[in-house]
Amino acid sequence: MRSDFGSTMIVAVATPVLLLVALTAGCSHPGPINQPPNGISDQIGDSQSAKAESITNKTSSAITEEARKEASDIFKDRCVTCHGEQGRGDGPGASNLMPKPMDFHNSNWQVSVSDADIAKAIVHGGSAVGLSSQMQPNLDLEDKPGVVAALVERVRELK
């Protein structure tokens, strides 16, 4: 009877530890996303990379007020849920996510990521740049480079 209790205790202690290790093993790192792990950039294709580059070639002065308004509405409707109103990764849906959403105020992240990668993440989702697949793509923005550029601008303003 005593040996059964000991085995049960080992399993009871080891199981949560192993679960924690398994859950944190796949977490994203705070490093640059312009060199994603597992060759994900190779999987998304050159056409998507070219589109992301063309989106970010717009200067902020070329972004119309209409695009900024639409970007602001999209940020409120789609991004705030996870990234929060101030972009700190503390939105109402963030507590259920692993890894946690990016805090756009993180200066180390801001200097490590290109505008093209931010645009690619916005349009094609987190997995397109080696981040969480829980960040959904916004394929409806693929043909709206001004709006995407305005969203990138908004993310950059939060640093």
C-alpha positions as CSV (number, residue, x, y, z in Angstrom):
1,M,0.0,0.0,0.0
2,R,2.8,2.4,0.9
3,S,4.6,1.8,-2.5
4,D,1.4,2.7,-4.4
5,F,1.2,6.0,-2.5
6,G,4.8,6.8,-3.4
7,S,4.3,6.1,-7.1
8,T,1.1,8.2,-7.1
9,M,3.0,11.1,-5.5
10,I,5.8,10.9,-8.1
11,V,3.3,11.0,-10.9
12,A,1.3,13.8,-9.2
13,V,4.5,16.0,-8.9
14,A,6.1,15.0,-12.2
15,T,3.1,15.5,-14.4
16,P,2.6,19.3,-13.9
17,V,6.4,19.8,-14.2
18,L,6.5,17.9,-17.5
19,L,3.4,19.7,-18.7
20,L,5.0,23.1,-17.9
21,V,8.2,22.2,-19.8
22,A,6.2,21.0,-22.8
23,L,4.1,24.2,-22.9
24,T,7.0,26.6,-22.6
25,A,9.2,24.7,-25.1
26,G,7.4,26.2,-28.0
27,C,7.2,29.8,-26.7
28,S,8.4,32.5,-28.9
29,H,11.6,34.3,-28.0
30,P,12.1,38.1,-27.7
31,G,14.6,38.0,-30.5
32,P,14.3,39.3,-34.0
33,I,11.5,37.9,-36.1
34,N,13.2,38.8,-39.4
35,Q,15.0,35.5,-39.1
36,P,12.2,33.1,-38.2
37,P,12.9,29.6,-36.8
38,N,12.3,26.5,-38.8
39,G,12.7,28.2,-42.2
40,I,9.2,29.6,-42.1
41,S,10.2,32.5,-44.4
42,D,11.0,30.0,-47.1
43,Q,7.5,28.4,-46.7
44,I,5.5,31.6,-47.4
45,G,7.0,32.3,-50.8
46,D,8.6,35.2,-52.5
47,S,5.4,36.7,-53.7
48,Q,4.2,37.3,-50.1
49,S,7.6,38.7,-49.2
50,A,7.5,41.0,-52.2
51,K,4.0,42.2,-51.2
52,A,5.1,42.9,-47.6
53,E,8.1,44.9,-49.0
54,S,5.9,46.9,-51.3
55,I,3.5,47.7,-48.5
56,T,6.3,49.1,-46.3
57,N,7.9,51.1,-49.1
58,K,5.1,53.7,-48.6
59,T,6.3,56.6,-46.5
60,S,4.2,57.8,-43.7
61,S,3.5,61.0,-45.7
62,A,2.0,58.8,-48.4
63,I,-0.5,57.2,-46.1
64,T,-3.9,58.9,-46.5
65,E,-6.1,60.0,-43.6
66,E,-8.7,57.6,-44.9
67,A,-6.2,54.7,-44.6
68,R,-5.2,55.8,-41.1
69,K,-8.9,55.9,-40.0
70,E,-9.5,52.4,-41.4
71,A,-6.3,51.2,-39.7
72,S,-7.5,52.7,-36.4
73,D,-10.9,50.9,-36.8
74,I,-9.1,47.6,-37.6
75,F,-6.8,48.0,-34.7
76,K,-9.8,48.5,-32.3
77,D,-11.8,45.6,-33.9
78,R,-9.1,43.0,-34.4
79,C,-5.9,43.8,-32.5
80,V,-7.1,45.2,-29.2
81,T,-8.6,41.9,-28.2
82,C,-5.1,40.4,-27.8
83,H,-2.6,43.3,-27.9
84,G,-4.7,45.7,-25.7
85,E,-5.7,49.3,-26.4
86,Q,-2.2,50.6,-25.7
87,G,-0.5,47.7,-27.5
88,R,1.1,46.2,-24.4
89,G,-0.1,42.6,-25.1
90,D,-2.6,42.8,-22.3
91,G,-5.9,42.7,-24.1
92,P,-8.9,40.8,-22.7
93,G,-8.1,37.7,-24.8
94,A,-4.4,37.7,-23.9
95,S,-4.7,35.7,-20.7
96,N,-5.7,32.6,-22.6
97,L,-2.8,32.8,-25.1
98,M,0.5,31.1,-25.0
99,P,2.8,32.6,-26.0
100,K,1.6,36.0,-24.9
101,P,0.9,38.7,-27.5
102,M,3.7,41.1,-28.4
103,D,4.1,44.2,-26.3
104,F,4.6,46.9,-28.9
105,H,6.3,49.1,-26.3
106,N,9.2,46.6,-26.0
107,S,12.1,48.6,-27.4
108,N,14.2,45.5,-27.9
109,W,11.5,44.1,-30.1
110,Q,11.0,47.4,-31.9
111,V,14.6,47.6,-33.0
112,S,14.8,43.9,-34.0
113,V,11.9,43.8,-36.4
114,S,11.5,45.3,-39.8
115,D,8.5,47.1,-41.1
116,A,8.2,44.4,-43.8
117,D,7.9,41.7,-41.1
118,I,5.3,43.6,-39.2
119,A,3.3,44.0,-42.4
120,K,3.7,40.4,-43.2
121,A,2.5,39.4,-39.7
122,I,-0.5,41.7,-40.1
123,V,-1.6,40.3,-43.5
124,H,-0.5,36.7,-43.3
125,G,-0.6,36.0,-39.6
126,G,1.9,35.3,-36.9
127,S,3.1,32.0,-38.4
128,A,4.2,33.8,-41.6
129,V,7.0,35.4,-39.6
130,G,7.8,32.5,-37.1
131,L,5.5,33.7,-34.4
132,S,2.3,32.3,-32.9
133,S,-0.2,30.8,-35.3
134,Q,-2.9,32.2,-32.9
135,M,-2.3,35.6,-34.6
136,Q,-4.8,35.2,-37.4
137,P,-4.1,36.5,-40.9
138,N,-6.0,39.4,-42.3
139,L,-6.0,38.5,-46.0
140,D,-8.6,41.1,-46.7
141,L,-5.8,43.7,-46.2
142,E,-3.6,42.1,-48.9
143,D,-4.9,44.6,-51.5
144,K,-4.9,47.6,-49.1
145,P,-1.2,48.6,-48.7
146,G,-2.1,52.0,-47.4
147,V,-4.1,50.5,-44.5
148,V,-1.4,48.0,-43.7
149,A,1.3,50.7,-43.8
150,A,-0.9,52.8,-41.4
151,L,-1.1,49.8,-39.1
152,V,2.7,49.4,-39.2
153,E,3.0,53.1,-38.5
154,R,0.7,52.7,-35.5
155,V,2.7,49.8,-34.1
156,R,5.9,51.9,-34.5
157,E,4.4,54.9,-32.7
158,L,3.9,52.7,-29.6
159,K,7.6,52.4,-28.9
